[in-house]
């Protein structure tokens, strides 16, 4: 109507009066606008000059807010396409109020001098405005015309909405539109756009977390859609499939798995079955070679699937570790200084320097597994698995499946995916076959094939798998006698007996008894918190007199028993078991004279022969001359001792 004042004029007068500290009717000003004016009036005396930040600062801010920009810019472009005719400018600022990106027509952007990329749009810089006031309010707001505190934006309307990442305010979206084109729907548009940006940031965060989880997994992962096209793949899968490093984030996205991997029969059947399958061993002919992977397939609700690839070799290593069959002992753990044990250790060290099949002979309790572990740990296979198989402890009906594994359906009760045997689990390492003399004849034939071909065929299977293992066997039986009785294959015996090591019984290394006794005493006394424990001389003499049919294992058990029942730090003769005391009473007090005559002669003869062979460096002719016996007799005695002249000959 003629003479009616425009609301804009009234607000302009109120604002100017407020700046001069004049009394105004505050009910005419929206509360959040009035609070903003108060802040602006208070800071107007030291208002910062509106100067763009340096190029370096702006680039640093753009890098810092890359996630915000990548989520916002496409939405800003789409929003502007729908309101471009309304002389509008859309701006994005970070949580400090720095304007990072602007979308609009050039003439409209130039008209808004305070709304430029690289400027701070805080209240301290620009007064009451959509960005600065919106950051303080942390909610969608609109500022119309003269509600702007400074006069350079009074012809514009600003609508802004904050952008959140979870509960953190990360930026703000603002639409500035000519006041005459302002519509109350504008605030709804900017609020919806800011919400879409927040959701996009949240989605990108979820995708990053998903990718991080995929990369964290120690297995290859491929995510397929309903058409078997690849949605995502982690770098582990790329490496396993020989695809190299991706040139882009979605380098393989959209490619069919049929085009990416030459599908084997096993993998093709999994894709066709469309139901869950766990750890099926599949051979993949890839550009960089033939590989065995344990493949799992899990369908997902939208018709796609998740495929995981695990290295069969690594799975075997994990299985071996879980079975606690690692080798803990080295040659440094072997206690003994006698000539007999030194010679055995020298031969065992030589055995460790190659993959030669080794047969360890000796009575029960002499430490055959200790030597086997030491050979493994001194060999080039020390970082590989060490798998122990007690051939006498596994039921005969299960022995072959335990040693060689079995395929799916090989027998009633067999696991659906089959199971690798001990030899497969030891791939790259050492198998210790303890009590090899107890191996049934049918299993002996399979073992012989493995030793000759380095291949294993699972029970119920037809495919031979190449494996890389070193075999160390041990027995306390006389295998030559077992061959004569036809309970042990002669061809397997000769294949195992490439290098034999005979560990002497404790009665043939009497000089080590005191050393071993004190070693075990220290071990068990420290474990019991009694480090001051010690033996009397009488106890050590009694231990030296005993014949030890259970060898070092029996000695260890006796020392453990003695330290546990003794009430004094000094172990007395009365603390020893009765059978050892009885043996002492039946002999004289001289440790040498109280040996049974046959044992005494045998021990002295063995020590003498080995010492002369050491001095002559294995020269049998010179050694026989020194000993005053025929060379053929010396050869026979060395063989009876389970040794060869090569033990004393220097390596060339």
C-alpha positions in Angstrom: 0.0 0.0 0.0 1.2 3.6 -0.7 3.3 4.9 2.2 3.7 1.4 3.8 7.3 0.8 5.0 9.0 -2.4 3.9 10.1 -4.7 6.8 13.6 -4.5 5.4 13.6 -0.8 6.2 12.4 -1.3 9.7 15.2 -3.9 10.4 17.8 -1.6 8.8 16.8 1.2 11.2 16.8 -1.2 14.2 20.2 -2.4 13.3 21.7 1.0 12.8 20.2 2.2 16.1 21.6 -0.9 17.9 25.0 0.0 16.6 24.7 3.4 18.2 23.6 1.9 21.5 20.2 3.5 21.2 17.2 1.9 22.8 15.3 -0.4 20.4 12.3 -2.7 20.7 14.2 -6.1 20.9 11.0 -8.0 20.4 11.2 -7.1 16.8 14.6 -8.9 16.4 14.9 -12.6 16.4 16.7 -13.8 19.6 19.7 -15.5 17.9 20.1 -12.4 15.6 20.1 -10.1 18.6 22.7 -12.3 20.3 24.8 -12.2 17.2 24.5 -8.4 17.0 25.7 -8.1 20.5 28.8 -10.2 19.8 29.5 -8.1 16.6 29.1 -4.8 18.4 31.4 -5.9 21.1 34.1 -7.0 18.7 33.6 -4.2 16.1 36.4 -2.0 17.5 39.0 -4.7 16.7 37.3 -6.2 13.6 39.8 -8.1 11.5 40.5 -6.9 7.9 39.0 -9.2 5.3 42.1 -10.5 3.6 42.3 -13.9 1.9 44.7 -16.4 3.4 48.0 -17.2 1.5 48.0 -19.8 -1.2 50.0 -22.1 1.0 47.5 -21.8 3.9 44.6 -22.4 1.5 46.2 -25.5 -0.1 46.9 -26.9 3.4 43.3 -26.3 4.4 42.1 -28.0 1.2 44.3 -31.0 1.9 43.1 -31.1 5.5 39.5 -31.1 4.4 39.8 -33.4 1.4 37.1 -35.7 2.8 34.7 -32.8 3.3 35.3 -31.4 -0.1 35.0 -34.8 -2.0 31.7 -35.4 -0.2 30.3 -31.9 -0.7 31.2 -30.6 -4.1 29.1 -33.1 -6.2 26.1 -32.3 -4.0 26.7 -28.5 -4.3 26.9 -28.8 -8.1 23.6 -30.7 -8.2 21.9 -28.3 -5.8 23.1 -25.2 -7.9 21.7 -26.8 -11.1 18.2 -26.6 -9.6 18.4 -23.0 -8.2 20.9 -21.3 -10.7 18.3 -19.0 -12.1 17.7 -17.4 -8.7 20.9 -15.4 -8.6 22.3 -17.6 -5.9 25.8 -18.5 -4.6 26.5 -21.8 -2.7 29.5 -21.8 -0.4 31.3 -24.4 1.7 33.4 -23.5 4.7 35.3 -25.6 7.2 34.7 -25.6 11.0 37.0 -22.5 11.3 34.9 -20.5 8.9 37.4 -20.5 6.1 35.6 -20.6 2.7 36.9 -23.7 0.8 34.6 -23.8 -2.3 32.1 -21.7 -4.1 29.5 -22.5 -6.8 27.7 -19.8 -8.6 27.6 -17.4 -11.5 30.7 -15.2 -11.7 28.7 -11.9 -11.5 26.8 -13.1 -8.4 30.1 -14.2 -6.7 31.7 -10.9 -7.5 28.7 -9.1 -6.0 29.3 -10.8 -2.7 32.7 -9.4 -1.8 32.7 -11.0 1.7 31.9 -14.4 0.2 35.1 -15.3 -1.6 37.2 -18.5 -1.6 40.1 -18.2 0.9 38.3 -15.6 3.1 37.2 -16.3 6.7 33.4 -15.7 7.1 33.3 -15.7 10.9 31.4 -13.1 12.8 34.7 -11.4 13.8 35.4 -11.0 10.1 32.0 -10.6 8.4 29.6 -9.9 11.2 26.3 -11.7 11.4 26.2 -14.0 8.4 25.1 -17.5 7.5 28.5 -19.2 7.9 29.9 -17.4 11.0 26.6 -17.3 12.9 25.7 -20.8 11.7 29.0 -22.2 13.2 28.1 -20.7 16.6 24.4 -21.8 16.5 25.3 -25.3 15.2 21.9 -25.6 13.5 20.2 -24.6 10.3 19.5 -20.8 10.2 18.5 -18.1 7.8 19.6 -14.4 7.9 17.5 -12.1 5.8 18.6 -8.8 4.4 19.4 -6.2 7.1 19.8 -8.9 9.8 23.4 -9.0 8.5 25.3 -6.8 10.9 27.4 -5.1 8.3 25.9 -3.4 5.3 27.6 -5.1 2.4 25.2 -8.1 2.5 21.9 -6.4 3.3 20.5 -7.2 -0.2 21.1 -10.9 0.3 19.5 -13.7 2.2 21.8 -16.4 3.7 20.6 -19.9 4.6 23.1 -22.3 6.2 23.2 -25.7 7.8 26.1 -27.4 9.6 27.8 -30.6 8.4 28.6 -33.2 11.0 30.8 -36.3 11.1 29.2 -38.2 13.9 29.0 -35.5 16.7 31.9 -33.4 15.3 31.0 -30.3 13.4 33.4 -30.4 10.3 32.0 -27.7 8.1 29.0 -25.6 7.0 27.0 -25.2 3.8 25.5 -21.9 2.9 23.2 -20.6 0.1 23.3 -16.8 -0.4 20.4 -15.6 -2.6 19.1 -12.2 -3.6 16.6 -11.0 -1.0 13.8 -10.6 -3.6 14.2 -14.2 -4.7 14.3 -15.6 -1.2 11.8 -18.3 -0.4 11.3 -20.1 2.9 11.8 -23.4 1.1 15.5 -22.4 0.7 16.4 -23.3 4.3 14.9 -26.7 3.7 17.0 -27.2 0.6 20.3 -26.3 2.3 19.4 -28.4 5.4 18.7 -31.5 3.2 22.0 -30.9 1.3 24.0 -30.6 4.5 22.4 -33.8 5.8 23.3 -35.6 2.5 26.9 -34.4 2.9 27.0 -35.7 6.5 25.7 -39.0 5.3 28.2 -39.1 2.5 31.1 -38.4 5.0 29.7 -41.2 7.3 29.5 -43.6 4.3 33.1 -42.8 3.2 34.2 -43.4 6.8 32.5 -46.8 6.8 34.1 -47.7 3.5 37.5 -46.6 4.9 36.9 -48.8 7.9 35.9 -51.7 5.7 39.0 -51.2 3.5 41.1 -51.0 6.6 39.6 -54.2 7.9 40.1 -55.9 4.6 43.8 -54.9 4.5 44.2 -55.9 8.1 43.1 -59.5 7.3 46.0 -61.9 6.7 44.1 -63.5 3.8 43.0 -62.5 0.3 39.4 -61.1 0.1 37.3 -60.6 -3.0 33.7 -59.2 -2.8 31.5 -60.1 -5.8 28.2 -58.8 -7.0 25.3 -61.1 -8.2 27.0 -61.3 -11.7 30.3 -62.4 -10.3 31.8 -58.9 -10.9 34.3 -57.6 -8.4 33.1 -54.9 -6.1 36.2 -54.8 -3.9 39.5 -56.6 -3.4 42.2 -56.2 -0.8 45.9 -55.9 -1.7 46.6 -59.4 -0.1 44.3 -60.9 -2.8 46.0 -58.9 -5.5 49.4 -60.2 -4.4 48.2 -63.8 -4.2 46.6 -63.6 -7.7 49.7 -61.9 -9.1 47.8 -58.7 -10.1 50.3 -56.2 -8.8 49.6 -52.8 -7.1 46.3 -51.2 -8.3 46.7 -48.0 -10.3 43.5 -46.6 -8.9 41.3 -47.1 -5.9 38.9 -49.3 -7.8 41.3 -50.7 -10.3 39.5 -54.1 -10.6 36.0 -52.9 -9.8 33.4 -54.1 -12.3 35.7 -56.8 -13.8 34.2 -60.3 -13.9 36.1 -62.8 -11.8 36.0 -65.2 -14.8 38.1 -62.6 -16.7 40.5 -62.0 -13.9 41.3 -65.5 -12.8 41.7 -68.6 -14.9 39.0 -70.7 -13.1 39.9 -74.2 -12.1 37.3 -76.9 -11.8 37.2 -76.5 -8.0 36.7 -72.7 -8.1 34.1 -73.0 -10.9 32.0 -75.5 -8.9 32.1 -73.2 -5.8 30.8 -70.2 -7.9 28.1 -72.5 -9.4 27.0 -74.0 -6.0 26.1 -70.6 -4.5 26.2 -72.0 -0.9 28.7 -71.6 1.9 32.0 -73.6 1.5 34.9 -73.4 3.9 38.6 -73.9 3.2 38.4 -76.1 0.1 41.9 -76.6 -1.4 42.0 -75.4 -4.9 44.8 -75.3 -7.5 44.9 -72.0 -9.4 47.0 -71.8 -12.6 48.0 -68.1 -12.4 50.3 -66.1 -14.7 53.1 -66.4 -12.1 52.7 -70.1 -11.5 50.6 -72.9 -10.0 49.4 -72.2 -6.5 47.5 -74.1 -3.8 45.0 -72.0 -1.9 42.3 -72.8 0.7 39.3 -71.0 -0.8 36.1 -70.1 1.2 32.9 -68.9 -0.4 30.1 -67.2 1.5 26.9 -65.8 -0.3 25.5 -62.5 0.8 21.9 -61.3 0.7 22.0 -59.2 -2.5 23.1 -62.2 -4.5 26.8 -61.4 -4.3 29.4 -63.3 -2.5 32.6 -63.0 -0.4 35.6 -65.2 -1.4 38.6 -65.6 0.8 42.0 -67.0 -0.2 44.5 -68.5 2.2 47.9 -69.9 1.5 47.8 -73.6 2.2 51.5 -73.5 3.2 50.8 -70.8 5.7 47.8 -72.6 7.1 50.1 -75.6 7.6 52.6 -73.5 9.4 49.8 -72.2 11.7 48.5 -75.7 12.3 52.1 -76.8 13.2 52.4 -73.9 15.6 49.1 -74.8 17.3 50.3 -78.4 17.7 53.3 -77.0 19.7 55.7 -79.2 17.7 58.4 -76.6 17.3 62.0 -77.5 18.1 63.1 -75.8 21.3 66.6 -77.4 21.8 69.9 -76.7 20.2 73.4 -78.3 20.6 74.1 -75.8 23.3 71.4 -77.5 25.4 73.2 -80.9 25.3 75.1 -81.5 28.5 78.2 -83.7 28.4 82.0 -83.6 28.0 82.8 -87.3 27.6 84.6 -88.5 24.5 81.6 -90.5 23.4 79.1 -87.7 23.6 81.5 -85.2 21.9 81.9 -87.6 18.9 78.2 -88.0 18.6 77.7 -84.2 18.7 80.3 -83.7 16.1 78.6 -86.2 13.7 75.2 -84.6 14.5 76.5 -81.1 13.6 77.8 -82.4 10.3 74.3 -84.0 9.7 72.7 -80.6 10.3 74.6 -79.0 7.4 72.7 -81.0 4.7 69.2 -82.5 4.1 70.5 -86.0 4.4 68.0 -88.5 5.8 69.3 -89.3 9.3 68.6 -92.3 11.6 69.2 -91.8 15.3 69.8 -95.0 17.3 69.9 -95.4 21.0 68.2 -96.8 24.1 65.1 -95.2 25.5 65.9 -92.1 27.5 69.3 -91.3 25.8 68.0 -88.0 24.2 67.2 -88.9 20.6 64.6 -86.2 20.2 67.0 -83.7 21.8 69.5 -84.5 19.0 66.8 -84.4 16.3 65.7 -80.9 17.5 69.3 -79.7 17.6 70.0 -80.9 14.1 66.9 -79.1 12.9 67.8 -75.8 14.6 71.3 -75.9 13.3 70.1 -76.5 9.7 68.9 -74.2 7.0 65.3 -75.3 7.9 65.4 -73.8 11.4 62.7 -71.3 10.5 60.4 -74.0 9.1 58.1 -76.4 11.1 59.4 -79.3 13.2 56.8 -81.9 13.3 57.0 -84.9 15.7 55.4 -88.2 14.8 55.4 -90.9 17.4 54.9 -93.9 15.2 54.2 -96.2 18.1 51.5 -93.9 19.7 49.1 -93.6 16.7 46.6 -96.4 16.2 47.5 -98.5 13.2 44.0 -97.8 11.6 44.6 -94.1 11.7 48.4 -94.0 11.0 48.3 -93.5 7.3 45.6 -90.8 7.4 47.6 -89.0 10.2 50.8 -89.1 8.2 49.6 -88.6 4.7 46.2 -86.9 5.2 42.9 -87.8 3.6 40.5 -86.4 1.1 36.8 -85.6 1.5 34.8 -88.9 1.8 37.9 -91.1 2.2 36.3 -93.0 5.0 33.3 -92.8 7.4 33.7 -89.8 9.7 36.2 -88.0 7.5 36.1 -84.2 7.6 34.2 -82.7 4.6 37.1 -80.6 3.4 39.6 -83.4 4.0 42.7 -83.0 6.2 46.4 -82.5 5.6 48.7 -85.1 7.1 51.8 -84.5 9.2 54.1 -84.5 6.2 52.1 -81.7 4.5 52.2 -79.7 7.7 56.0 -80.1 7.8 56.4 -78.7 4.3 59.6 -76.6 4.3 60.8 -78.1 7.6 61.7 -81.3 9.3 59.7 -84.4 10.3 60.9 -86.4 13.3 59.7 -90.0 13.1 60.1 -91.3 16.6 59.9 -95.1 17.2 60.2 -95.7 13.4 60.5 -99.4 14.1 56.8 -99.6 15.1 55.7 -98.4 11.7 53.3 -101.0 10.0 54.5 -102.5 6.7 51.7 -100.8 4.6 52.7 -97.4 5.9 56.4 -98.2 5.3 55.6 -98.5 1.6 54.0 -95.0 1.5 56.9 -93.6 3.5 59.4 -95.1 1.1 57.6 -93.4 -1.9 57.7 -90.1 0.0 61.4 -90.3 0.6 62.2 -91.2 -3.0 59.8 -88.9 -4.8 59.2 -86.0 -2.3 55.5 -86.5 -3.0 52.5 -87.4 -0.8 49.2 -88.8 -1.9 46.4 -88.4 0.6 44.2 -91.4 1.6 41.3 -91.5 -0.8 43.1 -89.2 -3.2 44.7 -89.6 -6.6 46.8 -86.4 -6.9 50.4 -86.4 -5.7 51.4 -83.2 -4.0 55.1 -82.2 -4.0 56.4 -81.4 -0.5 59.8 -80.2 0.7 60.8 -82.0 4.0 63.8 -83.4 5.7 63.3 -86.7 7.6 65.0 -87.6 10.8 64.0 -90.9 12.2 64.8 -92.6 15.6 64.4 -96.0 17.2 65.6 -98.0 20.1 65.0 -101.2 18.2 67.5 -103.2 16.2 66.3 -102.5 12.7 68.7 -105.0 11.1 67.1 -107.7 13.2 63.6 -106.4 12.2 64.6 -106.6 8.5 65.7 -110.3 9.0 62.4 -111.0 10.7 60.6 -109.3 7.8 58.8 -106.8 10.1 60.7 -103.9 8.6 61.3 -103.3 4.8 64.9 -103.6 3.9 64.6 -101.0 1.1 63.2 -98.5 3.6 65.9 -99.4 6.2 68.6 -98.6 3.6 66.8 -95.4 2.6 66.7 -94.3 6.2 70.1 -95.4 7.1 72.0 -93.0 4.9 73.6 -91.5 8.0 73.1 -93.1 11.4 74.0 -91.6 14.7 74.2 -93.9 17.8 73.7 -92.1 21.1 75.6 -93.9 23.8 73.8 -95.0 26.9 74.6 -93.2 30.1 76.5 -96.2 31.5 79.0 -95.7 28.7 79.5 -92.1 29.5 80.0 -92.3 33.3 82.1 -89.1 33.4 79.0 -87.1 32.4 76.9 -88.3 35.3 78.2 -85.7 37.8 77.8 -82.9 35.2 74.2 -84.0 34.3 73.3 -84.4 38.0 74.4 -80.8 38.9 72.6 -79.5 35.8 69.3 -81.1 36.7 69.7 -80.0 40.3 70.1 -76.4 39.3 67.2 -76.6 37.0 64.7 -78.0 39.5 66.0 -76.1 42.6 65.6 -72.8 40.8 62.1 -73.8 39.8 61.3 -74.5 43.4 63.0 -71.4 44.7 65.8 -73.3 46.4 68.9 -72.1 44.5 71.2 -73.0 47.4 70.6 -76.8 47.0 73.7 -79.0 46.5 74.7 -82.6 46.6 77.1 -84.2 49.1 80.1 -86.1 47.6 78.5 -89.3 48.8 75.4 -88.7 46.8 77.4 -88.0 43.6 79.4 -91.2 44.1 76.2 -93.2 44.5 74.7 -91.7 41.3 77.9 -92.5 39.4 77.8 -96.1 40.6 74.3 -96.8 39.4 73.9 -98.4 35.9 71.0 -96.2 34.8 68.8 -98.5 32.6 66.5 -95.5 31.9 69.5 -93.4 30.9 69.4 -89.6 31.1 65.6 -89.5 31.4 65.8 -91.7 34.5 68.6 -89.6 36.0 66.5 -86.4 35.4 63.5 -88.0 37.1 65.6 -89.2 40.1 67.0 -85.7 40.6 63.5 -84.1 40.4 62.2 -86.5 43.0 65.1 -86.0 45.3 65.0 -82.2 45.3 61.2 -82.4 46.0 61.4 -84.7 49.0 64.6 -83.3 50.6 64.0 -81.0 53.5 67.5 -79.6 53.6 69.4 -77.5 51.1 72.1 -80.2 51.2 70.9 -83.4 49.4 71.9 -86.4 51.6 72.4 -90.0 50.6 69.2 -90.9 52.5 67.2 -88.7 50.0 68.0 -91.0 47.1 65.6 -93.8 46.0 66.0 -97.2 47.5 67.0 -99.0 44.3 70.0 -96.6 43.9 71.1 -97.1 47.5 70.7 -100.9 47.1 73.0 -100.8 44.0 75.5 -98.8 46.0 75.6 -101.3 48.8 76.2 -104.2 46.4 79.4 -102.6 45.1 82.7 -101.4 46.5 83.4 -97.8 47.3 85.6 -97.3 44.2 83.5 -95.9 41.3 85.6 -97.6 38.7 86.1 -101.0 40.4 82.4 -101.3 41.3 81.5 -101.3 37.6 80.5 -104.8 36.4 83.6 -106.3 34.7 82.0 -106.6 31.3 80.7 -103.0 31.4 84.1 -101.8 32.7 86.0 -103.5 29.8 83.5 -102.3 27.2 83.6 -98.7 28.4 87.4 -98.6 28.6 87.7 -100.3 25.2 85.3 -97.8 23.6 87.1 -94.8 25.2 90.5 -96.0 24.0 89.4 -96.7 20.4 87.8 -93.3 20.0 90.8 -91.5 21.5 93.2 -93.3 19.1 90.9 -92.6 16.1 90.7 -89.0 17.1 94.6 -88.8 17.3 94.9 -90.5 13.9 92.1 -88.5 12.4 90.2 -91.7 11.4 93.2 -93.4 9.7 92.2 -97.1 10.4 95.6 -98.5 9.4 97.5 -96.2 11.9 94.9 -96.7 14.6 95.0 -100.5 14.3 98.8 -100.3 14.5 98.6 -98.1 17.7 96.1 -100.4 19.3 98.0 -103.6 18.3 95.0 -105.2 16.6 94.2 -106.2 13.0 92.5 -103.6 10.9 89.5 -105.9 10.2 89.0 -106.3 14.0 89.1 -102.5 14.4 86.5 -102.0 11.6 84.2 -104.6 13.3 84.5 -102.9 16.7 83.8 -99.4 15.2 80.7 -100.8 13.5 79.5 -102.4 16.7 79.8 -99.0 18.4 77.4 -97.6 15.7 80.1 -95.3 14.3 82.2 -94.9 11.1 85.8 -93.8 10.6 84.4 -90.7 8.8 83.4 -89.3 12.2 87.1 -88.6 12.9 88.2 -87.5 9.5 88.6 -83.8 8.8 86.4 -82.3 6.1 88.2 -81.2 3.0 
